[in-house]
């Protein structure tokens, strides 16, 4: 199956780097400028689809740092689709509501020595669903409706939430020598701010004529939340062991299994070939553009050493979550991955990105996937080298 893909020449490329977890939207003016420049010089490129797995529709995180919620729920929707053939639209703001309360609680328990952040990880979503359940999209107010926007807009909400959380233990946060207990009933004030902007999570709701609670709705979805694991590849920890990736947005401190980068890429290909989509956490601040292409500059080759160097000197970070759902090749036969983004229909391909294999190998922080999608030898190694909590 061939698809004609429009690509601008490099001379006219509008490269807009973003920290997607904290910015999380495509500025309308930048997108319009991109389209105007595109008309000035057109160059057609042909991609051949090698493998394409079913996914749900592209969503838009807009002006919120919630790619972790949108990307992971999109992944779980594809998992449900694979297992049951049923299409669901799960509610990102339900997860956001519960997760931000957990983030505030973590901040208080750490006496202010942690990050209050819009960002998160795939583990956050699974943990929230396991503990609190989930609801469909229309069981809560539409994103943005409580702030006068059409989509999620956290430009006012999150600064207010951050001020509220920091005020709970001001002495401890500003001066370690001063011990001050948290303000009484602080949870009520934090929850009130969250509910004000993203909506209150429902205790029950009606879906297709039947009443559910968030917990009972999870049973309908057919997900085994214990099936999901995280893979990574760095040399500052031993291979074939679990460790917690040291990244600000991974405050929940869940471990990933560390393997060489060639094995990481093999695991990705194995999963896709076996019919499993994969959630991706990685870097989109360098050569990741709003065009819908993610490629390394000419002459740059991914390697284990370069991955580590870029991680250590902060050229490479963890700032975005998306869904990998297929493979393709360009006209020279070079491999790409088909990726569903969380920025609505931005880019030339209406929210779909084509990420080169080299870009994927260099800029992946972790892969989050169903353990049944792994090669048997890797799965056995992970089970034999258990994480000791």
N, C-alpha and C positions, 0 to 999 in steps of 0.2 A: 504494500500500500504506500503510495507516494503522496507527499503533501508539499505544495509549493510554499516556500517560506520567504517573506520579504526581509531583507537585511540592508541597513544603511552602510555606506562606505565608511571606513574608519575615520577619514578626514572630517566627516560630518557627524560622527557619533556623539551623542549627548550622553556622557557618562555621569550618572547621578548616584554617587555612593550614599548608602544609608546605613544607619544602625537600626535595623528593622524592629528590634524589640522595644526601642524607646521612641522611635519616630512612627514607623508602622503604617505609612500611607504614601500614595503617589500624589504629589501636588498637582492639582488640575492644570495650572499654568505650565508646569514643566512638561506634562504629558502633551498639551497642545503644541508647545514648542517642538517637541520631538516629532509629532506628526507633520508639522509644517516643514521641518528640515528633511524629513523622509521624502516628501514630494519632490524636493530639489534634486535628489540623486537616488535612483532606484537600481538595485542590484538583486536579482532573484537567485535564491539558493534553494536547492531541492534536498529535503530530508526524506529518507525512507524509513517508515515505521517498522521496527523489528518485532517489538512486543508492546502491546498496549492492554492494560488491565482496567476493569471498570472502576470508575470513581463517581462521587457525587459532585454536585455543581460547585463552581468556584465561589468562594465567599470573600468578603472584604473587611479586614480589621480596621480600616480607615485610620482615624487619628487616635489610635490606641496601641499600646505596646503589648498586644495580646496574640502575636503570631503563634506562640506556644499553644494557646487554647484553640485557635482556628485550625492550625496545622495538625494538631494531634487529634482533634475531634474529626477532622476530615479523614485522617488515617483510620480511625476507629469506624467511621461510617463505611469506608471501603472494606474493612474487615467484616462488618455485618453483611455488606452486599455480597462479598465472596462466599460467606457461609450460608446465608439464607436467601439471597436474591432480593431482599427487601431494601428499599431506599428510605433512609431516615435523615432528618435535619436536626441534629442535636444542638442544644443551647449553649453557646459559648459563655454567655453572661452568667449562667448558673455556675459554671466552673470558676469564672472570674470572681464572683461574689464569695464563694467558699474559700478560694485560694488566697485572696487578699486578706481575709480574716486569719487564715493560717499564717500568712507572712507577717502580719502584725503580732500574732502570738509568739512567733519565733523571735521577733525583734525584742519583745518584752522579756522572754525567757533568756535571751542572750545579753540582757542588761544594756541594750542599745548597740552592741557590737555586732551588728549584721546589717544587711541592706534592705531598705524598703524600696521595692522595685515593681514596675509594671511587668517585668520580664519573668519568665519561668522556663519550664522544660516539659518534655513529654511525660516524665514521671509524675509531675504535678497533677496532670489530668487524670491519669489512672488512679492515683491515690485519692483524689477527690471523689471519683465515681465509686471506688471501693467503699469509702467511708460514708458518703452522703447520697449517692445515686446520681441521677441525671434526669433532665426533662427535655421534651421537644422544644424547638425554637419558639413556637407560638404560645408556650405556657408562661412566658415572661414578657415584659415590655420589649418592644423592638429596640435594638441597639440605637442609641441616639435620640430616641423619642422623649426621654426624660431631660435632655439637655438642649432641646430645640434643634437637633441635627437629624439628618436622615440615617446616619450610621454611627457606630461607636465613636465618641469624641471625648477623650480623657484630658483635654488641655486644661480644664478647670477642675475636674474631679480629682485627678491624682495629686496635684499640689495640695489640695485641701486634705486629702487622706494622709499625705505624708506629714503635714503640719499636725494633724490630730494625733497620729501615732507617736511622733517625736515628743509631743507634749506630755505623754504618759509618764516618762521617766527622764525629765530634763536634766536633773542633777547628775544622774549616773551617766547619761550620754555625753555630757559636756565636761565632766570632771570625774575621772575614775576614782579619785580619792574620797569622793562624797557618796555615801550610800543612801539611797532614797527608794522607798517602796513604791511600786506602781500606784497610780491613782485608783481608788476603789471604783468598781463598776466600769472600768475603762472599756471593756468589751462593748458596752451599750453605745458609747459615743462613736466607736469605730464602725460598728455595724450600721449605725444610723447614716453615716456618710456613705458607706458602700451602697446601702439600699436606696438612698436618695438619687444616686447617679446611674446605677446599673439595674435597679429593680430588686424587689424582695423575692427570694426563692419560694416557689409554691410548696405548700405542704401536701397538696393533692391537685390533680388536674384530670381532665377528660381527654382521652386520645382514642379516636375511632370508636366512639360510643362507650368506652369502658373507662372507669375511674382508676387511676394509678396514684401511688406515691412515687417520689423520685427513686426510692429503693426498689419498689416492685417493678418499676419501668425497666430497670437494668435487667431483671430476669427475663423480660420479653425480648431483649436484644440478643441474647444468646452468646455473650462474650465471656470468655474465661480470662479474667484480669490477671491471673497468675502466669499466663502464657507469654507475657511481654518482657523482653530483655533489651539491654543497651550494649552496643559494641563501640569500642574506640581504638585509637592507635597512637600511642606516644612512648617515647623512650625514657622519660624521667620516672617511669614505674616499670617493673618487670613485665614482660609479656606473659600471657596465659595466667594472669591473675586479675582480680577485681580491684578497682580503686574508684574513688570519688573524684570526678573531673573538677579541677580547681577553676571554676568560672563563676562570676558574680551571680548570674541568673540561675545557677543550680544550687540554690540555698537549701533545698530539701535534702541534699547530701545522699542521694541514691547512687549506688555504684554502677560502673560500666565494666565490661570485660575487655581487657587490653590484648590486642593481637597485632601482628605486623600489618602494614597498610595493604600489601598485596593480598593477604588473607581477608582483610576487611572488604576489599573490592570483590573478591571471589564470593564472599558471603552475600553481598548485595546482588550480584548476578545470579547466584543460586536461588535466592528468594524470588526475584522477578521471574526467572525461568520456570519456577515451580508454581507461579500464579499468585504470589503474595506481594502486596505493595509494602513500601518501607517508609517510615517517617525519618526525616533528615533534620539534624541540628548542625548548623555550621556557620560559616562566615560569608557575609555578602557585602562587605565594606570595600573590597579592593576592586576586582575586575567584574563585579556583578552589576549589570546595568538594567535600566528600566526598559530596554528594548525587548527583553525576553530571551536574551542569550547570556550565558555565563561561560567565558572562555579565558584561558590563561594567555598572557602576552606571548608573542613569538619568541621562541628560545627558552622559555621557562618550562622545565620538566619537573614533575612532582617526584619527590623522594622522601624516604623516612627522615633523613637528616634535615631537609628543607622544611618539612612539616614541623619538626621540633624547633628549629631555629625561629620560624615565624610565630610559633606559639609562645616561645620564651621571650621574644622581644616585642610582643604585642602587635606585630603586623597582622596577625591572624587571631581572631577571637571567636566567641560564640555569641551570635546576635540574631539568628533567624531560625525558624522551623517551617518546613514545607513537606510535601508528600511526593515521593518518587513512585511513579506508576507505569513506567514503560521505558523502552530503549529504542533508539533510532540511529541512523548513520547519515552523514552528509554525502555530497556527490563524490568526495574523495574516499569514502568508506570509513571516515573517522567516527568513532563511537560517541554517542551522546545519550543522556538520560532525559526522559520526559518528566517534568516536575510541575505539580500543581501548587501555585503560589497562593498567598493570602491577601493580595492587593486588588481584589476585584478583577475587572477585565482589562487592567493596565497592560502595556506592552503590545507588541505586534500580534501576539497569538492569543489574545483575550484571556490573560491570566495564566497561561501555560508558559513555562520556561524550558529551553533546551540547554542543558548543562553538559559541557564536555566531560568525558571520562577523566581527563587530566585535572580539570577544575575540581571534580568530585573527589579525586584522590588527594589533592592538596588541601582542600578547604572544608573537609568534613570533620566536625568535632565528634559527633557520634551518630550511629544509626540505631533506630528504635524499631524493633520488629518482633513478629511472632516467633517463638523459639522453634516451632515446627517447620519454619522456613529455612532453618540452618542446615548446613551439611552435617551428617550424622557424627563425623569425627569431631567437629567443633562443639556440637551440643554435648557430647560425652565429656570432652575436656572441661567445659564450663561446669558440668554437674560434678565432676571429680574435684575441681578446684573451687569449692563453694566459698561464697563470701561469708565471713564471720562477723555477724552484727554485734 
